[in-house]
Amino acid sequence: MTEQFITKLDAALDAAKGLSDEELLIACDGMLYPSTFTSLETLQALDSFEARSDDLMVVGYAKSGTNWVVNILKGLARIVSPLHTDEAAEFPYLEFGDPDKYERMKKYQSPRVYVTYRYYNLLPKSVSQNKTKMLVLFRNPKDTAVSLFHFSNNVPSLPNYSSWDEFFPDFMSGKVCCCPYFDYLIDWNKHMEEENVMLITYEELKENTVAGVKKIAEFFGLPVTEENIQSVVSQNTFQSMKKESSTTHGAFGNMLFRKGIIGDWMNYFNEAQNKEMDAKFEECLAGTKLGAKLKYDVYCKN
Ligand SMILES: Nc1ncnc2c1ncn2[C@@H]1O[C@H](COP(=O)(O)OS(=O)(=O)O)[C@@H](OP(=O)(O)O)[C@H]1O
């Protein structure tokens, strides 16, 4: 299963060779997707995806730590359902893969684990119909931007930048995969109070992973013990995921597991960039519940 997943990853990276920046990205419903990982047919077929009430669904902006949280959830899923077949051959991102994947997913045993980068209004209708629970994961904008900058330069399926200074304006104006960071957070901020939505931040999880995973397990109603949580946490530290990454992700592993820390932005942002990002945060999220949860003053100020 994992071999099939790695084959798919390798094929998507390989297919990017020789493509122009324009060819690398597909625009669909105000979002940008890597063309070698998905297609317009897949994105259309996604509307028909049948979400279940017991799915473990993650929503997150790119580079928020979605692979980390998906792996944690897969660990928890295997504990509550030992026969869990694990959708290991599929891309965990709902948006990526071939159009037939949603048919295949109908056969996967509950609880299924997947992640989406989509705006709320672009989710398949079945999500609200079946009251699927959504774990929304965000990371502070400065570290998210730095992570995305490196990822864009390391992954052949995304446009390349000659420098951080060239990337920064594109991040601020939202010309990056998958959509403008601030528009995405403003959109999800409107849904934070819904009972099937729980927010967790990368920083919260990093500072106290055991407490974070406990909250996650409670939110999804997973009957796991303290010991179970402890073992899932220790199997999914950055160091262990990075060490295992060639087995779990092949060549892609090195591109995905970079530093896994809070505050790397301080090595990149100059004074003007800090001012610009601080002002944008103030304009878009200051005074909101989501803004407060991000603890911008703690994680994004010197
Ligand atoms: N276990 C664990 N602990 C802490 N941090 C981790 C972990 N796993 C992945 N990461 C870091 O998360 C960043 C990648 O985020 P995503 O998985 O959302 O990337 S992607 O959007 O799916 O490409 C990327 O962040 P940066 O290191 O800052 O680039 C990864 O290193």
The ligand as an SDF file (V2000), in Angstrom:
LIG
                    3D

 31 33  0  0  0  0  0  0  0  0999 V2000
    6.0380   15.6570   13.4850 N   0  0  0  0  0  0  0  0  0  0  0  0
    6.1820   16.9390   13.1830 C   0  0  0  0  0  0  0  0  0  0  0  0
    6.3730   17.8530   14.1560 N   0  0  0  0  0  0  0  0  0  0  0  0
    6.5260   19.1610   13.8640 C   0  0  0  0  0  0  0  0  0  0  0  0
    6.5050   19.6600   12.6030 N   0  0  0  0  0  0  0  0  0  0  0  0
    6.3170   18.7850   11.5930 C   0  0  0  0  0  0  0  0  0  0  0  0
    6.1340   17.3960   11.8270 C   0  0  0  0  0  0  0  0  0  0  0  0
    5.9610   16.7950   10.6390 N   0  0  0  0  0  0  0  0  0  0  0  0
    6.0410   17.7480    9.7090 C   0  0  0  0  0  0  0  0  0  0  0  0
    6.2530   18.9480   10.2660 N   0  0  0  0  0  0  0  0  0  0  0  0
    6.4330   20.2400    9.5920 C   0  0  0  0  0  0  0  0  0  0  0  0
    5.2010   20.6660    9.0170 O   0  0  0  0  0  0  0  0  0  0  0  0
    5.4770   21.4110    7.8200 C   0  0  0  0  0  0  0  0  0  0  0  0
    4.8050   20.7350    6.6440 C   0  0  0  0  0  0  0  0  0  0  0  0
    3.4340   20.9730    6.7600 O   0  0  0  0  0  0  0  0  0  0  0  0
    2.3710   20.0970    5.9390 P   0  0  0  0  0  0  0  0  0  0  0  0
    2.5160   18.6880    6.2940 O   0  0  0  0  0  0  0  0  0  0  0  0
    1.0360   20.7310    6.1650 O   0  0  0  0  0  0  0  0  0  0  0  0
    2.8630   20.3200    4.4330 O   0  0  0  0  0  0  0  0  0  0  0  0
    2.0070   20.1270    3.1110 S   0  0  0  0  0  0  0  0  0  0  0  0
    1.1120   21.2930    2.9770 O   0  0  0  0  0  0  0  0  0  0  0  0
    1.2640   18.8900    3.1850 O   0  0  0  0  0  0  0  0  0  0  0  0
    3.0090   20.1090    2.0270 O   0  0  0  0  0  0  0  0  0  0  0  0
    6.9880   21.4210    7.6650 C   0  0  0  0  0  0  0  0  0  0  0  0
    7.4470   22.5920    8.3530 O   0  0  0  0  0  0  0  0  0  0  0  0
    8.8780   23.2870    8.1000 P   0  0  0  0  0  0  0  0  0  0  0  0
    9.8950   22.3580    8.6810 O   0  0  0  0  0  0  0  0  0  0  0  0
    8.8210   24.5790    8.8470 O   0  0  0  0  0  0  0  0  0  0  0  0
    9.0380   23.4860    6.6390 O   0  0  0  0  0  0  0  0  0  0  0  0
    7.3660   20.1470    8.4000 C   0  0  0  0  0  0  0  0  0  0  0  0
    8.7020   20.0670    8.7790 O   0  0  0  0  0  0  0  0  0  0  0  0
  1  2  1  0
  2  3  1  0
  2  7  2  0
  3  4  2  0
  4  5  1  0
  5  6  2  0
  6  7  1  0
  6 10  1  0
  7  8  1  0
  8  9  2  0
  9 10  1  0
 10 11  1  0
 11 12  1  0
 11 30  1  0
 12 13  1  0
 13 14  1  0
 13 24  1  0
 14 15  1  0
 15 16  1  0
 16 17  2  0
 16 18  1  0
 16 19  1  0
 19 20  1  0
 20 21  2  0
 20 22  2  0
 20 23  1  0
 24 25  1  0
 24 30  1  0
 25 26  1  0
 26 27  2  0
 26 28  1  0
 26 29  1  0
 30 31  1  0
M  END
$$$$
